[in-house]
Amino acid sequence: MTELFTFPGFWLTATLGAYLIGQTLYQRLGQPSYAPPVLTGFILITAALLLTDTSYNQYQTSGDMISFFLGPVVVAFAIPLYQHLHTMKRQMLRIILAIIIGSATTVICAVLMTHYWIGLDTITNTMATKSITTPVAVSLAEDMDAIPALAAAFVMITGIIGAIIIPTLLKITGLASPQSTGMALGVCAHAVGTSRAAELGQEYAAYSAMAMTITASLHAIVLPWLL
């Protein structure tokens, strides 16, 4: 049995299976925001790793296979972006300013709170990558005296929490337009948020993809210079 747990194909299959279970549960519950497939899969795989006493490094040999496809998936979000680009052109300056201010705010708040509560530069640097897509976050972590594995975890947790609370929070505040919801999901919850935006509609997905792309690009340029 131990040899099975060390076989990369086992955890690859387990990860895909956990996501499919999450997707089935999500559909049967009526697609509630509090039970995205990513969250269910995350919980199932975490429990499986703990029960089998499998290290993250061992699991990552399978995770690398999945991570390889994250880049093309992110690029695929350009399709709804292209479909609504003609509308965005008329408000591009406001979109870019909103994304810059939003992404800067989320990083500054996260870094300051982590520095105050934990005080370790390595953890603080890692936390700075929390609102970027996983491939970019892991790559930046390797160059920023940060922890790539922890960066991936921060990105996942941030995306799940953001996808759950952002649409509801904006509805409560009366700001739930496709533009504001999409950009908030893209800035704060990256690919997971953009996936959630796609469920809300193509216009939501377009603005989320725009926000996610610009945020990742800005962070990739600015964070190594600052930290």
N, C-alpha and C positions, 0 to 999 in steps of 0.2 A: 504493500500500500504506500509506503514511504517513497518508493521509486515512482509511483504514479504522480504523487504530489510534486516531484521534481521535474516532471516532464512538461516542457513549455506548452505543448498542445492542450494539456489538461486545463490549465488556468485560462487559456484563450477560449476554450469551449465553455468553461464555467462562467466567464465574464459575459459572453454573448447570451448564454442561457439565463443568467441573472437579469440581464436587460430585457429579454423577451418576457420573463415572468413579470417584471415591473410594467412592461407595456400592456400586458394582458390585464393586470390588476388595474392599471390606470384607465383602460377602456371600460372595464366592467363597473368601475366606481363613477363613471360619467365624466372623466377627465378633470378631477379636482386639482386645483393648483397646489395643494399640500402633499400630493403623492405623485410627483413626476417619476417616470421610469428610471431616470438617473439616480434619484434618491433611493428607490427600492433596490436597484442593482448595487449601489454603493454599500448599503446596509448588509445585503446578502453576501457580497464578496468579503467585506470586512469580517463578518461573523465566520465565514469559511476559513479565512486566513488564521483567525484566532483559534478555532477549533482544531485545525490541522498543524498549528505551530509552524506556519510557513512564513518566512521572512519576506519583507517587502522586496529586497533585492532578488529573491528567487521568483517572486511573482512578476517582477518587472521584466524578466526575460520574455514573458508572454505579453506584458503590457507594451513592450516596444513594438510588437507587431500591430497592435491597435493604434498606438500613437502615430505610427507611420501614415495612417490614413486620415489623421485629424487635419493635416494641412489641406488636402484636397476637399475635405468636407467643408472647411471654412471658406475656401475659394468658391465652392458651389453656392454660398449665400449671395454671391454677386448677381445671381439671376434675378431675384426680386428687386435688388438694388437697381439694376439696369432698367427694369420695367417701370420704375417710378423716378428715374433720374431726371426726366423732363420737368417734373414738379419740383424736385429738390433744387434745381438750378436757380429758381427764382428766390430761394431763401437760403442759399448756400452759406453766406457769411454768418447768418444767425445760427445755422446748424453747427458750423465749425466752432464758433465762439462758445456755444452751449456745451459742446463736447469737451473742449479744452478746459473750461471752468469746472465741469462736472468731473472729469477724470482727474484733474489736479486736486480737487476737493477730497475725493475718495482716497487718493493716495496719501495726501497730507494727514488726514484724520487717522488712517490706519497706522501710518508710521509713527505719529506722535503718541498714540495710545499704546502701541507696542513698546516703544522706547520707554514710556513712563511706567507701564505695568511690569514689563519683563526686563528691559535694560540690556539685552544682549544684541550686539550689532548684527550678528549673523541672522538672528530671528527677525530683527527689524528689516533688514535688507530683503529677506525672504517674503515678509508680509507686503512689501512694496509691490510685489508682482501679482497680487491676489486678483486684480481685475483685468488680467490679460488672458488671452486664450492659452491653453496648456502648452502647445509647442513653443510659443514665444516666451512664456514664463519660465519654462525649464531651461531654454537656451540662455535667457538673461541670468538666471540663477547661477549658472555655471561660470559666468563672467563677473559676478557681483559679490563674491564672498558670501553666497547664500546657499541654501540646501535645496537642490532640484526636486528631491522626493517630497519635501515639505511644501515646496512651492506648488507642486501639482495638487497636493491635498488642499492647500489654501484656495487655489483656483476652483476646485470642484465644490468645496463648501460654500464659497462666495457665490458661485453660479446658482447652486441649488437654493440658497436662502433668497437671493435676489429674484429668481424666477417665481418663487412662492409669494413673496410679500409685495413686490413692486406693483403688479397690476391692481391688487386689492387696495394698496395704500393710495394709489393715484385716483382710484374710483372714489374713495372716501374724501379726498381733498378736492374732487371735481376737476382733476387735470388729466383724465384718462382719454386724451385724444390719441390717435394712432402715432402722431409725431412724437409727443412727449413720452408716451409709454414705450414706444420702440427705442427711442434714444436712451431712456433710462435703463432699459433692459440691456442694451448693447454696451453702455458705459460701465454699468455696475455688475452685470451678470454674464458678459461676454458670450461664448458660444451656447451655453446652456440657456441663457436669457434669449438669445436669438432664436433658438429652437422653440422656446415658449412663445415668442412673438409670431413665429410662423403659424402656430396654432390659432392665434388671434386673427390673423389675416395677412395678406401679402403686403399691404402698406405698412403694417407694424413691422414685418420682417425686413422691409427695405430700409426703414430708418434705423432699425437695430443693427443691421449689417453695416450700414454706414458708420454708426457710432462705434461698433466693435472694431472695425478696420482702422479708423483714425486713432482710436484709443491705443490699440496695440502698436501702431506705428510711432505715435508720440512717446509711449513708454519705452519702446525699444531704443529710441534715440536719446531720450532725456535721462532715464533712470541710471544707466551706467555712468553718465557724466556727473550726476548729482551724488550717487552713492558709491 
